[in-house]
C-alpha cells in the first residue's frame, strides 16, 4: 500500500468536505450546543458542590452542637451524609441524575439514598440528561454517517472510481484514504469536546491531579478509537453499497439498531429475567430476618437472654448490674453487629440482582461499540453503577462505626443503675461527639474501574482489528462500478 496515495485521497476528501456550506453550518451548530452544555454542566456541578459542602458543614455543626446526653440517644439522633459528584461528571453524568444524593445514618437502621435529581424534576428527565458524552455518543455518529455515506458511492455514480482504479490506485488505498479523510473531518467535532474534557480536568481541581489527568487521557483515547471505528464502518458500507441511498439507509438503520434498539431492549430483558424486590419487600426481608435471629431491643427475646446468661456466667455475677461494664451498651453493640450483617447480606443480594440485570447489556459490549464507549465513559467519569454502590458501602461502614462508637461510650461511661437513656443523670460529655471523624468519601480507584471495563476495552481492539482486516484482506471483493 502506497502511503503517498492514501494521503492524497485523504486530502482530496477532506478539502471537498471541509469547504462545503453544509459542514460549516453543522459544525457551528454543534459547537454552539457543545459550549452551552459545557457551561451549563460546569455551573450545575459547582452549584451542587457548594450545596453539598454547605449542608454537610451544617450537619456537622448540628452534630457537634448537641449537649451532654446519653450515647444511645445520640446514636438515634443520627447524621446526614451527602454524595459528592466526580469532577468528570460534567463530561458524562451517567446515572448521576437517577441516584440519591443524601442518606440519613442512625443506629440499628439502614436508610436508602434519597433526593435524586430525577425525583425532584419534571417527567422530561426520563428522556435523558444532556451532556458532552451524549453529544459524542449519539449525535456525532449520526453526523459522521451523514458526511461519509457517499464517500465511495458518489465516486461510483460519477464513474471516477473506475478511472482511479485504472490509473493504478487499489481499492485498499481508496478505503484507507477516505477513512482518514472522514476521521479528520470528525476530529473537527470531537477535538473541541475533548478540549472541554481536559479543561475540566485541569481547572476544576485548581491543581494538576494525576488521577484526573490519567482518566481524561484514557477517555480521550477511547473516544478517538470509537470514532475511527465508526469512520471505518461508514466507508466500508459506502464501498459495499450499490448507490448512496442504500448506503445512507444502511447506516441509519445500523444507528437505530445499535444505538437505540439494542441498548433499550437489553435493559428491558435484564429487568424481566432478573426482577428485583421492591423497597417495601427489601425492608420486610430485613425485619423478618431480625425477628428470626433475635431483637436486641426486646428484653424477653430468647436469643439475647441466652447471651445475657453466658455473659453473667463468664463474669461470675448473677445480675447485669454487677457487670464491670454497662450491659445495655453491650447488648446494643451485639444487636448492631447482627442487624448490620443482616442488612449487608440483603443489600448484597439486591446489588447482585442489579448486576445480573446489567450483565445482559455488559455482555453485548463485544458486539456493540456504542455500549462499549458508554460503559468506559461512565466508568472513567465516576458516574457508573459501581461508583454509586461504592458510595453506599462506604456510608454503611461509617454508620456502623458511628453507632458502635456510641455503644462503646455507653459501655464505658454509663452506670448499670441507669434504667433508660432519658434524663440528665446518665450522660457523657459532648466532647465525645466532636471526636468522631468526619465522613470522607473516596472515589473508586482507577485500577478497579478498568477491571470492570475489561470487556469494553477488548471490544475496541476486536472491532478495530476486524475493520483493518476487511479493508486490507477483502478490499478486492468491493465492486468498482
C-alpha positions in Angstrom: 0.0 0.0 0.0 1.4 3.4 -1.1 1.2 5.9 1.8 1.5 8.9 -0.5 -1.6 7.9 -2.5 -3.6 7.3 0.8 -2.6 10.8 2.0 -3.5 12.3 -1.4 -7.0 10.7 -1.3 -7.4 11.8 2.3 -6.5 15.4 1.4 -8.9 15.4 -1.5 -11.8 14.1 0.6 -11.1 16.5 3.4 -10.9 19.6 1.2 -14.0 18.7 -0.7 -16.0 18.2 2.5 -14.4 21.0 4.6 -15.3 23.7 2.1 -18.9 22.7 1.7 -21.5 25.1 3.2 -23.4 22.3 4.9 -20.4 21.3 7.0 -19.9 24.8 8.2 -23.5 25.2 9.4 -23.4 21.7 11.0 -20.1 22.4 12.8 -21.3 25.8 14.0 -24.5 24.4 15.5 -22.5 21.5 17.1 -20.1 23.9 18.7 -22.8 26.2 20.0 -24.6 23.3 21.6 -21.3 21.9 23.0 -20.5 25.3 24.5 -23.9 25.6 26.1 -23.8 22.1 27.5 -20.3 22.5 28.9 -21.0 25.8 30.6 -24.4 24.6 32.0 -22.8 21.4 33.2 -20.0 23.3 34.9 -22.4 25.6 36.6 -24.7 22.8 37.7 -21.7 20.9 39.1 -20.4 23.9 41.0 -23.8 24.6 42.4 -24.3 21.0 43.5 -20.8 21.0 45.1 -21.4 24.2 47.1 -24.8 22.9 48.2 -23.3 19.6 49.4 -20.4 21.4 51.2 -22.9 23.8 52.9 -25.3 21.1 54.1 -22.5 18.8 55.1 -21.0 21.6 57.1 -24.3 22.5 58.7 -24.9 18.8 59.5 -21.5 18.5 61.2 -22.2 21.7 63.2 -25.6 20.3 64.3 -23.9 17.1 65.4 -21.2 18.7 67.4 -23.6 21.3 68.9 -25.5 18.5 70.8 -25.3 18.9 74.6 -24.2 16.3 77.1 -26.6 13.3 76.7 -26.9 9.6 76.8 -24.9 8.0 74.0 -27.9 5.8 72.8 -30.0 9.0 72.4 -27.1 10.4 70.3 -26.9 7.3 68.2 -30.6 7.7 67.3 -30.1 11.5 66.7 -28.1 10.3 63.7 -26.5 12.4 61.0 -26.8 13.0 57.2 -24.1 12.3 54.7 -24.2 13.8 51.2 -22.8 12.3 48.0 -20.2 14.4 46.2 -20.0 14.3 42.4 -16.9 13.3 40.5 -15.4 16.4 38.6 -15.6 14.4 35.3 -19.4 14.1 35.8 -19.5 17.4 33.9 -18.3 15.5 30.9 -20.5 12.4 31.4 -23.2 12.5 34.0 -24.0 8.8 33.6 -26.6 7.7 36.2 -26.0 10.7 38.5 -29.4 12.2 37.9 -31.2 9.0 38.9 -29.3 8.1 42.1 -29.9 9.5 45.6 -27.7 12.3 47.0 -28.3 12.1 50.8 -28.5 9.3 53.4 -29.6 9.6 57.0 -27.4 7.5 59.3 -28.6 6.2 62.7 -28.2 3.2 64.9 -30.0 -0.1 64.0 -31.5 1.3 60.8 -30.1 1.5 57.3 -31.8 4.2 55.2 -31.8 4.5 51.4 -30.3 7.3 49.4 -32.9 10.0 48.6 -33.3 13.3 46.8 -32.1 12.3 43.3 -32.4 15.0 40.6 -34.9 12.8 38.7 -37.2 12.6 41.7 -37.2 16.4 42.1 -37.5 17.1 38.3 -40.3 17.0 35.8 -41.1 14.0 33.6 -38.7 15.3 30.9 -35.8 13.9 32.9 -36.8 10.3 31.8 -35.7 11.2 28.3 -32.1 11.6 29.5 -29.7 14.2 30.8 -27.9 16.1 28.1 -24.1 16.3 28.5 -21.0 16.3 26.4 -20.8 12.5 26.3 -24.3 12.2 24.9 -23.3 14.5 22.0 -20.3 12.4 21.3 -22.0 9.0 21.7 -25.3 9.7 19.9 -25.2 12.9 17.8 -21.7 12.8 16.4 -22.0 9.2 15.0 -25.0 10.4 13.0 -23.0 13.4 11.7 -20.2 11.0 10.6 -22.7 8.8 8.8 -24.3 11.7 7.0 -20.9 13.1 6.0 -19.4 9.8 4.9 -22.3 7.8 3.5 -21.4 8.8 -0.1 -17.7 8.9 0.3 -17.2 6.0 -2.2 -20.7 5.6 -3.7 -20.5 9.1 -5.2 -17.3 8.1 -6.9 -19.0 5.0 -8.3 -22.0 7.0 -9.5 -19.8 9.6 -11.2 -17.5 7.0 -12.7 -14.4 8.4 -11.1 -13.7 5.3 -9.0 -13.2 3.3 -12.2 -10.8 5.9 -13.6 -8.8 6.0 -10.3 -8.6 2.2 -10.3 -7.4 2.0 -14.0 -4.7 4.6 -13.2 -3.2 2.1 -10.7 -4.8 3.0 -7.4 -6.0 0.0 -5.4 -9.4 -0.2 -3.6 -7.5 -0.7 -0.4 -5.8 2.6 -0.8 -9.1 4.3 -1.6 -10.7 2.9 1.6 -7.9 4.0 3.8 -7.7 7.4 2.2 -11.4 8.0 2.6 -11.4 6.7 6.2 -8.6 9.0 7.2 -10.2 12.0 5.5 -13.5 11.3 7.2 -11.7 10.9 10.5 -10.1 14.3 10.2 -13.5 15.8 9.5 -14.9 14.1 12.6 -11.9 15.5 14.5 -13.2 19.0 13.9 -16.2 18.0 16.0 -14.7 15.8 18.8 -11.5 17.7 19.5 -13.4 20.7 20.9 -15.3 18.3 23.1 -12.1 16.7 24.3 -10.6 20.1 25.0 -13.6 20.7 27.2 -12.9 17.5 29.0 -9.2 18.5 29.6 -10.2 21.9 30.8 -12.4 20.2 33.4 -9.5 18.0 34.5 -7.1 21.0 34.9 -9.3 23.9 36.0 -11.9 22.2 38.3 -9.5 20.9 40.9 -7.3 24.0 40.7 -4.2 21.8 40.7 -2.8 19.1 38.4 -4.5 16.0 39.7 -2.6 13.0 38.2 -5.6 10.7 38.7 -7.9 13.0 36.8 -5.4 13.6 34.0 -5.0 9.8 33.6 -8.7 9.3 33.5 -9.1 12.1 30.9 -6.3 10.6 28.8 -8.0 7.2 28.8 -11.3 8.7 27.9 -9.8 10.7 25.1 -8.0 7.6 23.6 -11.3 5.6 23.9 -13.3 8.2 22.0 -10.6 8.5 19.3 -10.7 4.7 18.8 -14.5 4.8 18.8 -14.7 7.5 16.1 -12.0 5.8 14.0 -14.0 2.6 14.1 -17.2 4.5 13.1 -15.3 6.1 10.2 -14.1 2.7 9.0 -17.6 1.3 9.2 -19.0 4.2 7.3 -16.5 4.0 4.4 -16.8 0.1 4.2 -20.6 0.3 4.0 -20.3 3.1 1.4 -17.9 0.9 -0.6 -20.1 -2.2 -0.4 -23.4 -0.3 -1.3 -24.6 0.0 -4.9 -25.6 3.6 -4.5 -25.7 6.4 -2.0 -29.4 5.9 -1.0 -28.7 2.3 0.1 -25.6 3.3 1.9 -27.4 6.0 3.9 -30.4 3.7 4.7 -28.0 1.0 5.9 -26.0 3.4 8.2 -29.2 5.0 9.6 -30.7 1.5 10.2 -27.5 0.5 11.9 -27.5 3.6 14.1 -31.1 2.9 15.1 -30.4 -0.7 15.9 -27.0 -0.5 17.7 -27.5 2.9 19.4 -31.2 2.8 20.4 -33.0 -0.5 20.0 -30.3 -3.0 21.3 -29.4 -0.9 24.5 -33.1 -0.3 25.4 -34.1 -3.9 24.7 -31.2 -5.3 26.7 -32.3 -3.2 29.7 -35.9 -4.5 29.4 -34.7 -8.1 29.0 -32.4 -7.8 32.0 -35.2 -6.4 34.2 -37.6 -9.2 33.1 -35.2 -12.1 33.6 -33.8 -10.8 37.0 -36.6 -8.9 38.7 -35.5 -7.0 41.8 -37.5 -6.8 45.1 -39.4 -3.5 45.9 -38.3 -1.1 48.6 -41.1 -2.4 50.9 -40.1 -6.1 50.3 -36.5 -5.3 50.9 -37.2 -3.8 54.3 -39.7 -6.6 55.2 -37.0 -9.2 54.4 -34.6 -7.5 56.8 -37.2 -7.2 59.6 -38.2 -10.9 59.2 -34.6 -11.9 59.4 -34.1 -9.8 62.6 -37.1 -11.5 64.2 -35.6 -14.9 63.4 -32.2 -14.2 64.8 -33.4 -12.1 67.8 -34.3 -8.5 68.6 -31.8 -6.7 71.0 -34.5 -4.1 71.9 -36.8 -6.9 73.2 -36.0 -7.6 76.9 -37.7 -11.0 76.7 -36.0 -12.1 73.4 -34.9 -15.8 74.0 -31.8 -15.4 71.8 -30.4 -12.4 73.7 -31.4 -13.9 77.0 -29.0 -16.8 76.3 -26.3 -14.2 75.5 -27.1 -12.5 78.8 -26.8 -15.7 80.8 -23.5 -16.6 79.2 -22.1 -13.1 80.0 -23.2 -13.4 83.6 -21.6 -16.8 83.9 -18.4 -15.6 82.3 -18.1 -12.7 84.8 -19.3 -14.8 87.9 -22.2 -12.5 88.7 -25.9 -13.1 89.0 -27.2 -9.7 87.8 -26.3 -7.4 84.9 -26.0 -4.5 87.4 -22.9 -6.2 88.8 -21.1 -6.4 85.4 -18.0 -4.2 85.1 -19.5 -2.6 82.0 -22.9 -1.3 81.0 -24.8 -4.3 79.8 -27.3 -2.1 77.8 -24.4 -0.8 75.7 -23.0 -4.3 75.3 -26.4 -5.5 74.2 -26.9 -2.7 71.7 -23.4 -3.4 70.3 -24.3 -7.0 69.6 -27.6 -6.1 68.2 -26.0 -3.5 65.9 -23.5 -6.1 64.7 -26.3 -8.5 64.0 -28.6 -6.1 62.1 -25.6 -4.7 60.1 -24.7 -8.3 59.0 -28.4 -9.0 58.0 -28.6 -5.7 56.1 -25.3 -6.4 54.3 -26.5 -9.8 53.2 -29.8 -8.5 51.9 -28.1 -5.5 50.3 -25.5 -7.7 48.6 -28.4 -9.8 47.2 -30.1 -6.7 45.8 -26.8 -5.4 44.3 -26.2 -8.8 42.7 -29.6 -8.7 41.2 -28.9 -5.3 39.6 -25.6 -6.6 38.4 -27.3 -9.5 36.7 -29.7 -7.1 35.1 -26.8 -5.1 33.8 -24.9 -8.2 32.7 -27.2 -8.5 29.7 -26.1 -5.1 28.5 -22.4 -5.6 29.5 -22.3 -8.9 27.6 -23.2 -7.1 24.4 -20.2 -4.6 24.5 -18.2 -7.0 22.4 -20.7 -6.7 19.6 -21.7 -3.1 20.1 -19.1 -0.4 20.2 -21.7 2.1 21.4 -22.3 0.1 24.6 -18.5 -0.2 25.0 -17.8 3.5 24.8 -20.8 4.3 27.0 -19.6 2.0 29.8 -16.0 3.2 29.5 -17.1 6.8 29.6 -19.3 6.4 32.6 -16.8 4.3 34.5 -13.8 6.7 34.0 -16.1 9.7 34.7 -17.1 8.2 38.1 -20.8 8.1 37.2 -21.5 4.4 36.7 -23.3 1.9 38.8 -20.2 0.6 40.5 -19.2 4.1 41.7 -22.7 4.5 43.2 -22.7 1.2 45.1 -19.2 2.0 46.4 -20.7 5.2 47.9 -23.4 3.1 49.6 -20.8 0.7 51.0 -18.7 3.5 52.4 -21.7 5.2 54.1 -22.8 1.9 55.7 -19.3 1.4 57.1 -19.3 4.9 58.5 -22.8 4.4 60.0 -21.7 1.2 61.7 -18.6 2.8 63.1 -20.6 5.8 64.4 -23.2 3.5 66.1 -20.6 1.2 67.7 -18.7 4.2 69.0 -21.8 5.3 70.8 -22.3 1.8 72.2 -18.7 1.8 73.4 -19.3 5.1 75.2 -22.4 3.6 76.9 -20.5 0.5 78.0 -17.6 2.6 79.5 -19.3 5.6 81.0 -22.9 4.8 81.7 -23.7 3.1 85.0 -25.6 -0.2 85.2 -28.0 1.6 87.5 -29.4 3.5 84.6 -32.9 2.2 83.6 -33.2 4.2 80.4 -31.5 6.8 78.3 -33.8 9.6 79.4 -32.9 12.4 81.8 -29.7 14.3 82.5 -28.2 12.0 85.1 -26.7 9.2 83.0 -24.9 11.2 80.3 -21.5 11.7 78.7 -19.7 14.9 77.7 -20.4 16.4 74.4 -16.7 16.5 73.6 -17.1 12.9 72.5 -19.3 13.9 69.6 -16.6 16.0 68.2 -14.0 13.2 68.3 -15.9 11.1 65.7 -14.1 11.7 62.3 -16.0 13.3 59.5 -17.3 11.2 56.7 -14.8 11.3 53.9 -15.9 9.7 50.7 -13.3 8.2 48.4 -14.0 7.5 44.7 -13.3 4.1 43.2 -9.7 3.7 42.2 -8.7 3.8 38.5 -7.4 0.2 38.7 -10.8 -1.1 39.9 -12.6 0.9 37.3 -10.5 -0.5 34.5 -11.0 -4.0 35.9 -14.8 -3.6 35.4 -14.3 -2.3 31.9 -12.0 -5.1 30.5 -14.7 -6.4 28.1 -15.4 -2.9 26.8 -11.7 -2.2 26.2 -11.4 -5.5 24.5 -14.3 -4.7 22.3 -12.4 -1.7 20.7 -9.5 -4.0 19.9 -11.7 -6.6 18.3 -13.7 -4.0 16.2 -10.5 -2.2 15.1 -8.9 -5.5 14.0 -12.0 -6.5 12.1 -12.2 -3.2 10.3 -8.5 -3.3 9.3 -8.8 -6.9 8.1 -11.8 -6.1 5.9 -10.0 -3.1 4.4 -6.8 -5.0 3.7 -7.7 -8.6 3.1 -11.2 -8.3 1.5 -10.9 -5.0 -0.4 -10.7 -6.9 -3.7 -14.3 -8.0 -3.2 -15.5 -4.4 -3.4 -17.3 -3.5 -6.7 -15.8 -0.7 -8.7 -19.0 0.1 -10.7 
